[in-house]
Amino acid sequence: MSRGSPHPRRSDAAIRQRARPRSAAARALREVGADLAAILWPGACVGCGFPDRELCVSCRAELRLAGERPLALPGAEPPCYAAGSYSGALRGALLALKYGGRTRLAGELGASLGPSLLAAAQHCRGPHAPVIVTVPSRAAHARQRGCHPVRLLLRSALRAVRLPALRVDALRVTRGRVPQRGLSRAEREKNAALIAVRHGRGGVLRGRSVIIVDDVRTTGATSNAAARAVEAAGAHVAAIAVLCAVPEQRPR
């Protein structure tokens, strides 16, 4: 190389190699910070209850492992993918997010949801990026919690996997909708059907491949009702992605 010539551009691999120590150092600093916080403000892990930090090392590892291989739920139509079962660290962290205001957990949970989104996106067809639609929540619930948990999860999931997609707040609940918890299967089906496409959003959906996103799938009533509402607007629901699924209880 002659004097004064520009330095050759480093390869992407070299840049990533140089960035790794910094990333490891940043993770180590976050762990030290979490340890200090656990000493100053003692608490219990939301996943296992162990006296430690908000999410212990073991439960955090469980969340990361849960999302690595999405579960294809048998018999689901449209196809449905989940990070894992509604149990253990997934269940504890999700409950803490939804009912305990622990919005910091959305990052860890969203990373677990990410691979399920990628699996769902494999079913999308057409020249356009898929449209992602979250199941709706009653306005009173969102005000009470101070957030919309499913939207938080989706935002974190898209950051984790960098899936090019169009997020559309397309659905709303209609009058008479009540919480699904405690309802029988027949009551869930009837209650879940109280979903409609928001005014003015049908044009965005028409002719596009759509992924429905929810946090928990119990009987599938809510996500399936959302899919029917979206398809009535002229879209094609390619698949459903959820954080976790309640294992089906088969009668003995």
Phi and psi in degrees as GROMACS dihedral restraints (atoms count N, CA, C in turn):
[ dihedral_restraints ]
;  ai    aj    ak    al  type     phi  dphi    fc
    3     4     5     6     1   -76.5    20    10
    4     5     6     7     1   154.8    20    10
    6     7     8     9     1   -63.1    20    10
    7     8     9    10     1   138.9    20    10
    9    10    11    12     1    89.1    20    10
   10    11    12    13     1    -9.8    20    10
   12    13    14    15     1   -74.4    20    10
   13    14    15    16     1   152.8    20    10
   15    16    17    18     1   -67.9    20    10
   16    17    18    19     1   151.4    20    10
   18    19    20    21     1   -68.1    20    10
   19    20    21    22     1   143.9    20    10
   21    22    23    24     1   -63.4    20    10
   22    23    24    25     1   145.6    20    10
   24    25    26    27     1   -71.2    20    10
   25    26    27    28     1   132.4    20    10
   27    28    29    30     1   -70.0    20    10
   28    29    30    31     1   145.6    20    10
   30    31    32    33     1   -70.4    20    10
   31    32    33    34     1   160.3    20    10
   33    34    35    36     1   -60.9    20    10
   34    35    36    37     1   -36.2    20    10
   36    37    38    39     1   -63.4    20    10
   37    38    39    40     1   -40.5    20    10
   39    40    41    42     1   -65.2    20    10
   40    41    42    43     1   -39.9    20    10
   42    43    44    45     1   -64.1    20    10
   43    44    45    46     1   -43.3    20    10
   45    46    47    48     1   -63.7    20    10
   46    47    48    49     1   -37.5    20    10
   48    49    50    51     1   -64.5    20    10
   49    50    51    52     1   -40.9    20    10
   51    52    53    54     1   -69.1    20    10
   52    53    54    55     1   -28.4    20    10
   54    55    56    57     1   -80.4    20    10
   55    56    57    58     1   -20.4    20    10
   57    58    59    60     1   -60.8    20    10
   58    59    60    61     1   -46.7    20    10
   60    61    62    63     1   -58.9    20    10
   61    62    63    64     1   -39.1    20    10
   63    64    65    66     1   -63.3    20    10
   64    65    66    67     1   -41.1    20    10
   66    67    68    69     1   -64.5    20    10
   67    68    69    70     1   -42.4    20    10
   69    70    71    72     1   -63.6    20    10
   70    71    72    73     1   -40.3    20    10
   72    73    74    75     1   -64.7    20    10
   73    74    75    76     1   -39.1    20    10
   75    76    77    78     1   -64.3    20    10
   76    77    78    79     1   -41.0    20    10
   78    79    80    81     1   -64.1    20    10
   79    80    81    82     1   -40.8    20    10
   81    82    83    84     1   -63.2    20    10
   82    83    84    85     1   -40.6    20    10
   84    85    86    87     1   -64.8    20    10
   85    86    87    88     1   -38.9    20    10
   87    88    89    90     1   -64.2    20    10
   88    89    90    91     1   -38.4    20    10
   90    91    92    93     1   -65.3    20    10
   91    92    93    94     1   -41.9    20    10
   93    94    95    96     1   -62.5    20    10
   94    95    96    97     1   -42.9    20    10
   96    97    98    99     1   -60.8    20    10
   97    98    99   100     1   -41.2    20    10
   99   100   101   102     1   -64.7    20    10
  100   101   102   103     1   -38.2    20    10
  102   103   104   105     1   -63.1    20    10
  103   104   105   106     1   -43.9    20    10
  105   106   107   108     1   -63.8    20    10
  106   107   108   109     1   -41.4    20    10
  108   109   110   111     1   -62.6    20    10
  109   110   111   112     1   -39.0    20    10
  111   112   113   114     1   -65.3    20    10
  112   113   114   115     1   -30.7    20    10
  114   115   116   117     1   -74.8    20    10
  115   116   117   118     1   -44.4    20    10
  117   118   119   120     1   -73.6    20    10
  118   119   120   121     1   -37.9    20    10
  120   121   122   123     1  -127.0    20    10
  121   122   123   124     1    80.5    20    10
  123   124   125   126     1   -57.2    20    10
  124   125   126   127     1   142.1    20    10
  126   127   128   129     1  -154.6    20    10
  127   128   129   130     1  -163.2    20    10
  129   130   131   132     1  -133.2    20    10
  130   131   132   133     1   148.1    20    10
  132   133   134   135     1   -65.3    20    10
  133   134   135   136     1   133.7    20    10
  135   136   137   138     1   -71.1    20    10
  136   137   138   139     1   -16.8    20    10
  138   139   140   141     1   -87.5    20    10
  139   140   141   142     1   -44.7    20    10
  141   142   143   144     1  -122.7    20    10
  142   143   144   145     1    -8.9    20    10
  144   145   146   147     1    82.3    20    10
  145   146   147   148     1     1.4    20    10
  147   148   149   150     1   -65.3    20    10
  148   149   150   151     1   136.0    20    10
  150   151   152   153     1   -65.2    20    10
  151   152   153   154     1    99.8    20    10
  153   154   155   156     1  -160.5    20    10
  154   155   156   157     1  -135.8    20    10
  156   157   158   159     1   -91.0    20    10
  157   158   159   160     1  -175.4    20    10
  159   160   161   162     1   -59.4    20    10
  160   161   162   163     1   -37.8    20    10
  162   163   164   165     1  -140.9    20    10
  163   164   165   166     1   111.8    20    10
  165   166   167   168     1   -69.7    20    10
  166   167   168   169     1   166.3    20    10
  168   169   170   171     1   -59.8    20    10
  169   170   171   172     1   -41.2    20    10
  171   172   173   174     1   -64.4    20    10
  172   173   174   175     1   -45.2    20    10
  174   175   176   177     1   -70.3    20    10
  175   176   177   178     1   -33.8    20    10
  177   178   179   180     1   -63.8    20    10
  178   179   180   181     1   -41.1    20    10
  180   181   182   183     1   -63.5    20    10
  181   182   183   184     1   -36.2    20    10
  183   184   185   186     1   -63.2    20    10
  184   185   186   187     1   -40.3    20    10
  186   187   188   189     1   -63.8    20    10
  187   188   189   190     1   -42.4    20    10
  189   190   191   192     1   -66.9    20    10
  190   191   192   193     1   -39.4    20    10
  192   193   194   195     1   -68.2    20    10
  193   194   195   196     1   -33.9    20    10
  195   196   197   198     1   -60.5    20    10
  196   197   198   199     1   -36.3    20    10
  198   199   200   201     1   -86.2    20    10
  199   200   201   202     1    -8.1    20    10
  201   202   203   204     1   -67.6    20    10
  202   203   204   205     1   -38.0    20    10
  204   205   206   207     1  -125.8    20    10
  205   206   207   208     1    95.3    20    10
  207   208   209   210     1   -58.6    20    10
  208   209   210   211     1   145.2    20    10
  210   211   212   213     1   -90.9    20    10
  211   212   213   214     1   126.5    20    10
  213   214   215   216     1   -86.7    20    10
  214   215   216   217     1   113.1    20    10
  216   217   218   219     1   -71.9    20    10
  217   218   219   220     1   126.5    20    10
  219   220   221   222     1   -66.3    20    10
  220   221   222   223     1   137.7    20    10
  222   223   224   225     1    77.3    20    10
  223   224   225   226     1     0.7    20    10
  225   226   227   228     1   -75.7    20    10
  226   227   228   229     1   135.3    20    10
  228   229   230   231     1  -143.6    20    10
  229   230   231   232     1   111.2    20    10
  231   232   233   234     1   -62.8    20    10
  232   233   234   235     1   165.7    20    10
  234   235   236   237     1   -56.1    20    10
  235   236   237   238     1   142.9    20    10
  237   238   239   240     1  -131.6    20    10
  238   239   240   241     1   135.1    20    10
  240   241   242   243     1  -122.1    20    10
  241   242   243   244     1   140.3    20    10
  243   244   245   246     1  -131.6    20    10
  244   245   246   247     1   150.2    20    10
  246   247   248   249     1   -70.8    20    10
  247   248   249   250     1   -31.3    20    10
  249   250   251   252     1  -179.8    20    10
  250   251   252   253     1  -172.0    20    10
  252   253   254   255     1   -80.7    20    10
  253   254   255   256     1   156.4    20    10
  255   256   257   258     1   -78.4    20    10
  256   257   258   259     1    76.8    20    10
  258   259   260   261     1  -161.2    20    10
  259   260   261   262     1   170.7    20    10
  261   262   263   264     1    57.4    20    10
  262   263   264   265     1  -138.3    20    10
  264   265   266   267     1   -66.0    20    10
  265   266   267   268     1   -35.5    20    10
  267   268   269   270     1   -60.1    20    10
  268   269   270   271     1   -48.2    20    10
  270   271   272   273     1   -65.1    20    10
  271   272   273   274     1   -47.2    20    10
  273   274   275   276     1   -62.3    20    10
  274   275   276   277     1   -44.3    20    10
  276   277   278   279     1   -68.5    20    10
  277   278   279   280     1   -37.8    20    10
  279   280   281   282     1   -66.8    20    10
  280   281   282   283     1   -42.4    20    10
  282   283   284   285     1   -62.9    20    10
  283   284   285   286     1   -38.8    20    10
  285   286   287   288     1   -65.9    20    10
  286   287   288   289     1   -35.1    20    10
  288   289   290   291     1   -68.9    20    10
  289   290   291   292     1   -47.9    20    10
  291   292   293   294     1   -74.7    20    10
  292   293   294   295     1   -40.2    20    10
  294   295   296   297     1  -115.7    20    10
  295   296   297   298     1    -9.1    20    10
  297   298   299   300     1  -112.3    20    10
  298   299   300   301     1     0.9    20    10
  300   301   302   303     1    69.8    20    10
  301   302   303   304     1    18.8    20    10
  303   304   305   306     1   -84.6    20    10
  304   305   306   307     1    69.8    20    10
  306   307   308   309     1   -66.7    20    10
  307   308   309   310     1   -18.1    20    10
  309   310   311   312     1   -62.8    20    10
  310   311   312   313     1   -24.3    20    10
  312   313   314   315     1   -74.0    20    10
  313   314   315   316     1   -10.9    20    10
  315   316   317   318     1   -61.4    20    10
  316   317   318   319     1   -29.9    20    10
  318   319   320   321     1   -65.5    20    10
  319   320   321   322     1   -49.0    20    10
  321   322   323   324     1   -65.6    20    10
  322   323   324   325     1   -44.7    20    10
  324   325   326   327     1   -68.2    20    10
  325   326   327   328     1   -38.2    20    10
  327   328   329   330     1   -63.5    20    10
  328   329   330   331     1   -37.5    20    10
  330   331   332   333     1   -63.4    20    10
  331   332   333   334     1   -33.8    20    10
  333   334   335   336     1   -70.2    20    10
  334   335   336   337     1   -33.9    20    10
  336   337   338   339     1   -73.1    20    10
  337   338   339   340     1   -28.1    20    10
  339   340   341   342     1   -50.1    20    10
  340   341   342   343     1   -51.4    20    10
  342   343   344   345     1   -61.1    20    10
  343   344   345   346     1   -30.8    20    10
  345   346   347   348     1   -66.6    20    10
  346   347   348   349     1   -36.1    20    10
  348   349   350   351     1   -62.6    20    10
  349   350   351   352     1   -43.6    20    10
  351   352   353   354     1   -63.2    20    10
  352   353   354   355     1   -40.6    20    10
  354   355   356   357     1   -63.7    20    10
  355   356   357   358     1   -41.0    20    10
  357   358   359   360     1   -65.4    20    10
  358   359   360   361     1   -36.5    20    10
  360   361   362   363     1   -65.9    20    10
  361   362   363   364     1   -21.7    20    10
  363   364   365   366     1   -64.9    20    10
  364   365   366   367     1   -19.2    20    10
  366   367   368   369     1   -89.2    20    10
  367   368   369   370     1    -7.1    20    10
  369   370   371   372     1   -78.0    20    10
  370   371   372   373     1   143.6    20    10
  372   373   374   375     1  -128.5    20    10
  373   374   375   376     1   161.1    20    10
  375   376   377   378     1   107.3    20    10
  376   377   378   379     1   167.0    20    10
  378   379   380   381     1   -77.2    20    10
  379   380   381   382     1   -15.2    20    10
  381   382   383   384     1   -96.8    20    10
  382   383   384   385     1   156.8    20    10
  384   385   386   387     1   -64.0    20    10
  385   386   387   388     1   149.0    20    10
  387   388   389   390     1   -66.5    20    10
  388   389   390   391     1   153.2    20    10
  390   391   392   393     1   -97.8    20    10
  391   392   393   394     1   132.3    20    10
  393   394   395   396     1  -109.3    20    10
  394   395   396   397     1   126.8    20    10
  396   397   398   399     1  -123.8    20    10
  397   398   399   400     1   125.9    20    10
  399   400   401   402     1   -88.3    20    10
  400   401   402   403     1   150.3    20    10
  402   403   404   405     1   -65.2    20    10
  403   404   405   406     1   146.2    20    10
  405   406   407   408     1   -79.7    20    10
  406   407   408   409     1   160.1    20    10
  408   409   410   411     1  -128.7    20    10
  409   410   411   412     1   148.2    20    10
  411   412   413   414     1   -62.3    20    10
  412   413   414   415     1   141.0    20    10
  414   415   416   417     1   -58.2    20    10
  415   416   417   418     1   -36.1    20    10
  417   418   419   420     1   -63.6    20    10
  418   419   420   421     1   -38.3    20    10
  420   421   422   423     1   -65.3    20    10
  421   422   423   424     1   -44.6    20    10
  423   424   425   426     1   -61.7    20    10
  424   425   426   427     1   -41.2    20    10
  426   427   428   429     1   -66.3    20    10
  427   428   429   430     1   -40.7    20    10
  429   430   431   432     1   -63.5    20    10
  430   431   432   433     1   -42.0    20    10
  432   433   434   435     1   -84.1    20    10
  433   434   435   436     1   -19.4    20    10
  435   436   437   438     1    80.3    20    10
  436   437   438   439     1     7.0    20    10
  438   439   440   441     1  -165.1    20    10
  439   440   441   442     1   171.8    20    10
  441   442   443   444     1  -111.6    20    10
  442   443   444   445     1   100.6    20    10
  444   445   446   447     1   -54.5    20    10
  445   446   447   448     1   -41.7    20    10
  447   448   449   450     1   -65.9    20    10
  448   449   450   451     1   -37.4    20    10
  450   451   452   453     1   -66.7    20    10
  451   452   453   454     1   -37.9    20    10
  453   454   455   456     1   -62.0    20    10
  454   455   456   457     1   -44.3    20    10
  456   457   458   459     1   -61.4    20    10
  457   458   459   460     1   -44.3    20    10
  459   460   461   462     1   -63.3    20    10
  460   461   462   463     1   -43.6    20    10
  462   463   464   465     1   -59.2    20    10
  463   464   465   466     1   -44.3    20    10
  465   466   467   468     1   -68.1    20    10
  466   467   468   469     1   -38.4    20    10
  468   469   470   471     1   -63.7    20    10
  469   470   471   472     1   -43.3    20    10
  471   472   473   474     1   -66.5    20    10
  472   473   474   475     1   -34.1    20    10
  474   475   476   477     1   -66.0    20    10
  475   476   477   478     1   -37.1    20    10
  477   478   479   480     1   -70.7    20    10
  478   479   480   481     1   -40.2    20    10
  480   481   482   483     1  -107.0    20    10
  481   482   483   484     1   -10.7    20    10
  483   484   485   486     1    54.6    20    10
  484   485   486   487     1    49.4    20    10
  486   487   488   489     1   -83.9    20    10
  487   488   489   490     1   120.7    20    10
  489   490   491   492     1   -69.5    20    10
  490   491   492   493     1   116.1    20    10
  492   493   494   495     1  -156.5    20    10
  493   494   495   496     1   160.9    20    10
  495   496   497   498     1  -105.8    20    10
  496   497   498   499     1   117.0    20    10
  498   499   500   501     1   -87.7    20    10
  499   500   501   502     1   128.2    20    10
  501   502   503   504     1  -131.0    20    10
  502   503   504   505     1   124.4    20    10
  504   505   506   507     1   -82.1    20    10
  505   506   507   508     1    80.6    20    10
  507   508   509   510     1   -97.9    20    10
  508   509   510   511     1   -17.5    20    10
  510   511   512   513     1  -114.4    20    10
  511   512   513   514     1   153.4    20    10
  513   514   515   516     1  -139.8    20    10
  514   515   516   517     1   155.6    20    10
  516   517   518   519     1   -88.9    20    10
  517   518   519   520     1   146.2    20    10
  519   520   521   522     1   -99.2    20    10
  520   521   522   523     1   171.5    20    10
  522   523   524   525     1   -60.5    20    10
  523   524   525   526     1   138.3    20    10
  525   526   527   528     1   100.9    20    10
  526   527   528   529     1    -8.3    20    10
  528   529   530   531     1   -70.0    20    10
  529   530   531   532     1   136.1    20    10
  531   532   533   534     1  -126.2    20    10
  532   533   534   535     1   166.2    20    10
  534   535   536   537     1   -58.9    20    10
  535   536   537   538     1   145.4    20    10
  537   538   539   540     1   -77.9    20    10
  538   539   540   541     1   -21.2    20    10
  540   541   542   543     1   -62.7    20    10
  541   542   543   544     1   131.8    20    10
  543   544   545   546     1    89.3    20    10
  544   545   546   547     1    -5.1    20    10
  546   547   548   549     1   -86.4    20    10
  547   548   549   550     1   151.5    20    10
  549   550   551   552     1   -72.8    20    10
  550   551   552   553     1   171.2    20    10
  552   553   554   555     1   -60.7    20    10
  553   554   555   556     1   -44.2    20    10
  555   556   557   558     1   -64.9    20    10
  556   557   558   559     1   -39.9    20    10
  558   559   560   561     1   -66.7    20    10
  559   560   561   562     1   -36.5    20    10
  561   562   563   564     1   -62.3    20    10
  562   563   564   565     1   -43.5    20    10
  564   565   566   567     1   -60.6    20    10
  565   566   567   568     1   -45.4    20    10
  567   568   569   570     1   -68.0    20    10
  568   569   570   571     1   -42.2    20    10
  570   571   572   573     1   -69.5    20    10
  571   572   573   574     1   -40.0    20    10
  573   574   575   576     1   -66.4    20    10
  574   575   576   577     1   -26.0    20    10
  576   577   578   579     1   -68.0    20    10
  577   578   579   580     1   -10.6    20    10
  579   580   581   582     1   -81.8    20    10
  580   581   582   583     1    61.0    20    10
  582   583   584   585     1  -133.0    20    10
  583   584   585   586     1   140.2    20    10
  585   586   587   588     1  -142.7    20    10
  586   587   588   589     1   160.2    20    10
  588   589   590   591     1   -78.0    20    10
  589   590   591   592     1   136.1    20    10
  591   592   593   594     1   -64.0    20    10
  592   593   594   595     1   149.6    20    10
  594   595   596   597     1   -60.9    20    10
  595   596   597   598     1   132.0    20    10
  597   598   599   600     1    86.7    20    10
  598   599   600   601     1    -3.6    20    10
  600   601   602   603     1   -98.7    20    10
  601   602   603   604     1   -11.8    20    10
  603   604   605   606     1   -61.0    20    10
  604   605   606   607     1   -36.2    20    10
  606   607   608   609     1   -65.2    20    10
  607   608   609   610     1   -32.2    20    10
  609   610   611   612     1   -70.5    20    10
  610   611   612   613     1   -33.1    20    10
  612   613   614   615     1   -83.1    20    10
  613   614   615   616     1   -31.1    20    10
  615   616   617   618     1   -57.0    20    10
  616   617   618   619     1   125.5    20    10
  618   619   620   621     1    79.8    20    10
  619   620   621   622     1     3.5    20    10
  621   622   623   624     1  -104.3    20    10
  622   623   624   625     1   156.7    20    10
  624   625   626   627     1   -83.9    20    10
  625   626   627   628     1   133.0    20    10
  627   628   629   630     1  -123.6    20    10
  628   629   630   631     1   141.6    20    10
  630   631   632   633     1  -112.5    20    10
  631   632   633   634     1   126.0    20    10
  633   634   635   636     1   -91.1    20    10
  634   635   636   637     1   134.7    20    10
  636   637   638   639     1  -122.0    20    10
  637   638   639   640     1   133.8    20    10
  639   640   641   642     1  -140.4    20    10
  640   641   642   643     1   168.9    20    10
  642   643   644   645     1   -88.8    20    10
  643   644   645   646     1   -50.0    20    10
  645   646   647   648     1  -126.5    20    10
  646   647   648   649     1   136.8    20    10
  648   649   650   651     1  -110.3    20    10
  649   650   651   652     1   116.6    20    10
  651   652   653   654     1   -99.1    20    10
  652   653   654   655     1   -75.2    20    10
  654   655   656   657     1  -101.5    20    10
  655   656   657   658     1   -10.2    20    10
  657   658   659   660     1    88.5    20    10
  658   659   660   661     1     2.1    20    10
  660   661   662   663     1   -61.7    20    10
  661   662   663   664     1   -44.3    20    10
  663   664   665   666     1   -70.0    20    10
  664   665   666   667     1   -50.7    20    10
  666   667   668   669     1   -66.1    20    10
  667   668   669   670     1   -34.9    20    10
  669   670   671   672     1   -69.1    20    10
  670   671   672   673     1   -37.7    20    10
  672   673   674   675     1   -65.2    20    10
  673   674   675   676     1   -39.6    20    10
  675   676   677   678     1   -61.9    20    10
  676   677   678   679     1   -41.2    20    10
  678   679   680   681     1   -62.8    20    10
  679   680   681   682     1   -41.4    20    10
  681   682   683   684     1   -64.4    20    10
  682   683   684   685     1   -40.5    20    10
  684   685   686   687     1   -64.3    20    10
  685   686   687   688     1   -40.8    20    10
  687   688   689   690     1   -67.7    20    10
  688   689   690   691     1   -41.8    20    10
  690   691   692   693     1   -68.9    20    10
  691   692   693   694     1   -30.2    20    10
  693   694   695   696     1   -65.1    20    10
  694   695   696   697     1   -21.8    20    10
  696   697   698   699     1   -87.0    20    10
  697   698   699   700     1     3.2    20    10
  699   700   701   702     1    98.4    20    10
  700   701   702   703     1    10.4    20    10
  702   703   704   705     1   -97.4    20    10
  703   704   705   706     1   169.4    20    10
  705   706   707   708     1  -114.2    20    10
  706   707   708   709     1   116.2    20    10
  708   709   710   711     1   -81.6    20    10
  709   710   711   712     1   109.4    20    10
  711   712   713   714     1   -78.6    20    10
  712   713   714   715     1   -39.9    20    10
  714   715   716   717     1  -167.3    20    10
  715   716   717   718     1   172.1    20    10
  717   718   719   720     1  -124.6    20    10
  718   719   720   721     1   139.1    20    10
  720   721   722   723     1  -124.1    20    10
  721   722   723   724     1   128.8    20    10
  723   724   725   726     1  -130.0    20    10
  724   725   726   727     1   157.8    20    10
  726   727   728   729     1   -70.1    20    10
  727   728   729   730     1   -48.7    20    10
  729   730   731   732     1  -148.9    20    10
  730   731   732   733     1   160.8    20    10
  732   733   734   735     1  -128.3    20    10
  733   734   735   736     1   138.3    20    10
  735   736   737   738     1   -76.7    20    10
  736   737   738   739     1   125.4    20    10
  738   739   740   741     1   -57.9    20    10
  739   740   741   742     1   137.0    20    10
  741   742   743   744     1   -66.4    20    10
  742   743   744   745     1   131.5    20    10
  744   745   746   747     1   -90.9    20    10
  745   746   747   748     1   106.5    20    10
  747   748   749   750     1   -88.6    20    10
  748   749   750   751     1   135.3    20    10
  750   751   752   753     1   -66.4    20    10
  751   752   753   754     1   143.2    20    10
